[in-house]
Amino acid sequence: MNEVEQEGFQIIAIAPSNGSYISQFKEAFGEFPFLIAGDPKREAYRGMGHHTMPKWKLLGQAAVGFVTRKLDGFIPKEQKKKDFVLKSMKTQDVYIQGGTWIYDERGVMIWNHIDQSPEDHAKIDTVLDVLKKNKA
């Protein structure tokens, strides 16, 4: 967060949920130092090219991760967080994949990365390099 702000940028997270659900998330996981906005109809997600991973594929990956112990932190141990995650798996679109988008101060997209799977996030070093090259 500090490095992002040092480069003159800010973080805004878009969640595929409504404000009430985002409040429940914050209650379970605590406050975050950035805005979390909702996109309950997933209009922004779809409009920006994000996709929902097939349920069978994601569940298959989760099963393999569980067996190989690569997903030890998948379900939190703390009860409040665990309850929220289990509820989300039943009531939310946990299959939609996220991404990282960087815009300049005029709102022009500089760079993006659309996750193809849960473990395919933009690398922080890559994001920071993009920010440094495009310092606001």
Secondary structure, DSSP 8 states (H G I E B T S, - for coil): -HHHHHTT---EEEESS-HHHHHHHHHHH---SSEEEE-TT-HHHHHTT--B--HHHHHHHHHHHHHTTTTTTSS-SSHHHHHHHHHHHHHS-TTB--EEEEE-TTS-EEEEEE-SSTT----HHHHHHHHHHT--
